[in-house]
Amino acid sequence: MAFRQALQLAACGLAGGSAAVLLSAVAVGKPRGGGDADARPPEPPAWTEGAQPGPSLWDSNWDRREPLSLINLRKRNVESGEEELASRLDHYKAKATRHIFLIRHSQYHMDGALEEDCTLTPLGREQAELTGIRLASLGLKFNKIIHSSMTRAVETTDIISKHLPDVSRVSTDLLREGAPIEPDPPVSHWKPEAVQYYEDGARIEAAFRNYIHRADAEQEEDSYEIFICHANVIRYIVCRWEATGRCHHPVGSCSERRGPNAAPSMCGS
């Protein structure tokens, strides 16, 4: 079954003004290729040096947690053969699914002189309230909230957390807004300096590697985790999965997709 066809639309309509994406971080493989043969490949950012360019097969070890990669085959008992290998593979295989909610902060004042001045607008606070109410109404046992340390994300988290009082929260600089990768084709209204791509790209890639991965083998039950961050961070995470290009996250939109044991996608609304 094709990569996109494996995805099933679970729901769409999370209340509030914050954009939201739901994905399950356990992936299956797929041959990757196609596209316009004559298209010029984009220039990779400096921090991706060493990566293999061009179309390639889906990397089943994308998060470096693929069971076979965790086994030292040199120590394999040749007498017990495949039975021992299968047993060891089961030991490292993920037994649960991580459900990850990516939520963009609510509307904020964009004319602040400092980042700390970019607080939520009255509408933004209402959006966060509605999002918190909707999340609480889902009846899920959320494990934690991980949020950007920027003011607008912190304030959004403060409001949502009132509706999820028993859920722990963690602040991180890795999820701060930034310019992860230069858009191709270029856009006229947004042109960060090259050094910003270099610095922000490495940081947001680090966020992806730290937080977006399949469940550990020790995890017995499905988990539900909320990430409250920014449009470019969410774009990067989704496109890092799909490698298809740019996505648009206007305030007030919502997207939600899940595919059990499949890579995630996103729908615009």
Residue pairs with C-beta under 8 A, 6 or more apart in sequence:
2 30
3 30
3 32
3 58
3 262
3 263
4 265
6 28
6 30
6 259
6 262
6 263
7 257
7 258
7 259
7 262
7 263
7 264
7 265
8 257
8 258
8 259
9 256
9 257
9 267
10 22
10 256
10 257
10 258
11 22
11 256
12 254
12 255
12 256
12 267
12 269
13 254
13 256
14 20
14 131
14 134
14 135
14 254
14 256
15 130
15 131
15 133
15 134
16 106
16 127
16 128
16 129
16 130
16 131
16 132
16 133
16 134
16 254
17 106
17 107
17 123
17 124
17 126
17 127
17 128
17 130
17 131
17 251
17 252
18 103
18 104
18 105
18 106
18 127
18 128
18 131
18 156
18 228
18 251
18 254
19 103
19 104
19 231
19 234
19 249
19 250
19 251
19 252
19 253
19 254
19 255
20 101
20 102
20 103
20 104
20 131
20 254
20 255
20 256
21 101
21 102
21 234
21 238
21 255
21 256
21 257
21 264
21 266
22 99
22 100
22 101
22 102
22 256
22 257
22 258
22 264
23 99
23 100
23 102
23 238
23 241
23 257
23 258
23 263
23 264
23 265
24 97
24 98
24 99
24 100
24 258
24 259
24 260
24 261
24 262
24 264
25 63
25 97
25 98
25 100
25 212
25 213
25 214
25 215
25 264
26 94
26 97
26 98
26 214
26 215
26 260
26 261
26 262
27 58
27 60
27 62
27 63
27 214
27 241
27 261
27 262
27 263
28 60
28 261
28 262
28 263
29 57
29 58
29 59
29 60
30 58
30 263
31 57
31 58
32 55
32 56
32 57
32 58
32 243
33 55
33 56
34 55
35 55
41 53
41 54
42 182
42 184
43 182
43 184
44 51
44 53
45 181
45 182
45 197
45 198
45 201
46 198
47 198
47 201
47 202
47 205
48 201
60 66
61 68
61 69
63 209
63 212
63 213
63 214
65 94
65 213
65 214
65 216
67 89
67 90
67 91
67 92
67 93
67 217
68 89
70 92
71 85
71 88
71 89
71 92
76 84
76 85
77 84
91 217
92 217
93 217
94 214
94 215
94 216
94 217
94 219
95 215
95 217
95 219
95 220
96 215
96 219
96 220
96 221
96 222
96 223
97 215
97 222
97 223
97 260
97 261
98 213
98 214
98 215
98 219
98 222
98 223
98 225
99 140
99 222
99 223
99 224
99 225
99 258
100 211
100 212
100 225
100 227
101 135
101 224
101 225
101 226
101 227
102 227
102 229
102 234
102 237
102 238
103 131
103 156
103 160
103 226
103 227
103 228
103 229
104 228
104 229
104 230
104 231
104 234
104 249
104 251
105 120
105 124
105 148
105 150
105 152
105 153
105 155
105 156
105 228
105 229
105 230
106 120
106 121
106 123
106 124
106 125
106 127
106 128
106 131
106 152
106 155
106 156
106 159
106 251
107 120
107 121
107 123
107 124
107 127
107 251
108 118
108 119
108 120
108 121
108 124
108 151
108 152
108 155
109 117
109 118
109 119
109 120
109 121
110 118
112 118
112 119
115 150
115 151
116 151
117 151
118 150
118 151
118 152
119 151
119 152
119 155
120 128
120 152
120 155
120 156
120 159
124 152
124 155
124 156
124 251
125 155
125 159
127 251
127 252
128 155
128 156
128 159
128 160
129 159
129 163
131 156
131 160
132 159
132 160
132 161
132 162
132 163
132 164
133 163
135 142
135 160
135 163
135 164
135 226
136 163
136 164
140 224
141 224
142 164
142 167
142 224
142 225
142 226
143 167
143 168
143 223
143 224
143 225
144 167
144 168
144 169
144 170
144 225
144 226
145 157
145 160
145 161
145 164
145 167
145 168
145 169
145 170
145 225
145 226
145 227
145 228
146 169
146 170
146 172
146 175
146 211
146 225
146 226
146 227
146 228
147 153
147 154
147 156
147 157
147 169
147 170
147 171
147 172
147 175
147 227
147 228
147 229
148 154
148 171
148 172
148 173
148 175
148 176
148 177
148 228
148 229
148 230
148 233
149 171
149 172
149 173
149 175
149 176
150 176
150 177
150 230
153 175
153 228
153 229
153 230
154 171
156 228
157 169
157 228
160 226
160 228
161 167
161 169
164 226
167 226
172 207
173 203
174 203
174 204
174 206
174 207
174 210
174 211
175 207
175 227
175 229
175 230
175 233
176 203
176 229
176 230
176 233
177 229
177 230
177 231
177 232
177 233
178 196
178 199
178 200
178 201
178 203
178 204
178 232
178 233
179 192
179 196
179 197
179 200
179 201
179 232
180 197
180 200
180 201
180 204
180 205
180 232
180 233
180 235
180 236
181 197
181 201
181 236
182 197
183 190
183 246
192 200
204 232
204 233
204 236
205 236
205 240
207 233
207 237
208 236
208 237
208 240
211 227
212 237
212 240
212 241
215 222
215 223
231 249
234 247
234 249
235 246
235 247
235 249
238 247
238 264
238 265
238 266
239 245
239 246
239 247
241 263
241 264
241 265
242 263
242 265
247 266
247 268
248 268
253 268
253 269
254 269
255 266
255 267
255 268
255 269
257 264
257 265
257 266
257 267
258 264
259 265
